[in-house]
Amino acid sequence: MSARRSTHRGHRPDMSFAAPLWTLTAEQLTRAYGARTATPSDALDSILARHDEINPRINAVVTLDRDGARAAAAQSTERWRNGASKSALDGVPMTVKDNINVAGLRTTWGSRLYADHVPPHDETPVARLRDAGAVIVGKTNVPEFTVHGITDNALFGATRNPWNLALTPGGSSGGAVAAVASAIGPLALCTDGGGSIRRPAGHTGLVGFKPSRGLVRRAHGLPAILNDFEVAGPIGRSLRDVRIMLSVIAGRQPASPAAPARPLRIAYIPTFADAPVDPDIARSVAAAAATFARQSHAVEQLDNFTLAEPIGAIWPMLSETGVAWLMDQHPGRDGDIGPGVAAMAQRGRAHTARDYLNLLLTIAAVEQEFIALFERFDILLLPTTAAQPWPVGVSHPETIAGRPAGPRGHAVFTAFANALGLPAISVPGQPAADGMPIGIQLCGACGADELVFQAAAVIAADNVTAIQLRS
């Protein structure tokens, strides 16, 4: 299998609908609703048909709420007819990652331990989406407890990358990106606890945004095994859609799109220390740096960048400790989890309170270094991932750029933003020589979420990318 892009430029929908409704962005859909050329029920029917055609091949959506979605779409259709739409997302079909509670739908967390868990309450971002009139189509696949960089589990099996079905879309938001990239809804609600939004978005040619810590409130959710280092955020095929969805789940008015008010100071970071980077990725990030420079932004290349190294060294302790704590709440159930997660729990039980305090103190020290860095720069420009997607069934690429790579070698560029609570986005850059997408990561100081979006608009044309699977 291979994939090709179907790209539609601009923000106005084709009112003649030469393209199916499932190819449209959220913004295009709501324009069509307002123009009375389509209804939310029409859009949902198109997306459900797309799901029925594509999902058996990619295994993205693991719990489909066909009846609930149709009821929500019918209500939205009535609101649009009466001129009483709730928001810019009213009637937009979307999916929710299977570690985020949706009332009445099972939330399995990719684990047999939670196979029958049906929460009674929506988690806060879901409640805000419902209040905005969004139509929740279903839940998307995750690795067990969302602690791995691929999407596979004993309940549902592996999710495949729509660009190449032999490859992984990454994790832990692999089901979400596979759904959005193949147009089972234009948007997805996800979480990012170490790069789980940004890296899969990079692997599938999407926009994935990790907000500043505290911007998107979370309550009524699963146990927070990654503490508040994990945040909820949006994934979509359009930068504008992602920005709109963030405003809804953050409970704030959407900002008007705007170019940066002044030239940005860009720190171009080709790699961390001497970590290997796939040559295609390195070329794509360098091209993004050149784009900023051509548009009169000040770009400075930072080689031998080591500020984030202490976080990379200690980061696995966070998930190991969290998994150990979770399993201690379920004594005698270690046999119900996968061997990789069971090994994490065993390592986590060996960590001490002193070790965890050292992790927090290390993060605090690195935070001061980055505060000083952001006095010199507005935006950090760096790869989203160090490696291109690898075969399904393999936990991680063993080599990158011809050099040996450990289990997190592909993920070296993302955890620092979680540790420090920074906003970061992955947007599509120049693709690889084989046509596979490549993600470009932009990161700002804590609270500079809007500036990150403005910087992203400099290098990311707001195109729609829908993947058309073909033999």
Secondary structure as GFF3:
##gff-version 3
##sequence-region A 1 471
A	DSSP	beta_strand	2	8	.	.	.	ID=ss1
A	DSSP	three_ten_helix	21	23	.	.	.	ID=ss2
A	DSSP	alpha_helix	26	35	.	.	.	ID=ss3
A	DSSP	alpha_helix	40	58	.	.	.	ID=ss4
A	DSSP	beta_strand	61	64	.	.	.	ID=ss5
A	DSSP	alpha_helix	66	81	.	.	.	ID=ss6
A	DSSP	beta_strand	93	97	.	.	.	ID=ss7
A	DSSP	three_ten_helix	112	114	.	.	.	ID=ss8
A	DSSP	alpha_helix	124	131	.	.	.	ID=ss9
A	DSSP	beta_strand	135	140	.	.	.	ID=ss10
A	DSSP	three_ten_helix	144	146	.	.	.	ID=ss11
A	DSSP	alpha_helix	174	181	.	.	.	ID=ss12
A	DSSP	beta_strand	187	192	.	.	.	ID=ss13
A	DSSP	alpha_helix	198	203	.	.	.	ID=ss14
A	DSSP	beta_strand	207	210	.	.	.	ID=ss15
A	DSSP	three_ten_helix	227	229	.	.	.	ID=ss16
A	DSSP	beta_strand	231	236	.	.	.	ID=ss17
A	DSSP	alpha_helix	239	249	.	.	.	ID=ss18
A	DSSP	beta_strand	265	268	.	.	.	ID=ss19
A	DSSP	alpha_helix	279	294	.	.	.	ID=ss20
A	DSSP	beta_strand	298	301	.	.	.	ID=ss21
A	DSSP	alpha_helix	309	314	.	.	.	ID=ss22
A	DSSP	alpha_helix	316	328	.	.	.	ID=ss23
A	DSSP	three_ten_helix	334	336	.	.	.	ID=ss24
A	DSSP	alpha_helix	339	350	.	.	.	ID=ss25
A	DSSP	alpha_helix	353	376	.	.	.	ID=ss26
A	DSSP	beta_strand	379	383	.	.	.	ID=ss27
A	DSSP	beta_strand	399	400	.	.	.	ID=ss28
A	DSSP	beta_strand	403	404	.	.	.	ID=ss29
A	DSSP	three_ten_helix	409	411	.	.	.	ID=ss30
A	DSSP	alpha_helix	415	420	.	.	.	ID=ss31
A	DSSP	beta_strand	424	428	.	.	.	ID=ss32
A	DSSP	beta_strand	439	444	.	.	.	ID=ss33
A	DSSP	alpha_helix	449	459	.	.	.	ID=ss34
A	DSSP	beta_strand	464	470	.	.	.	ID=ss35
###
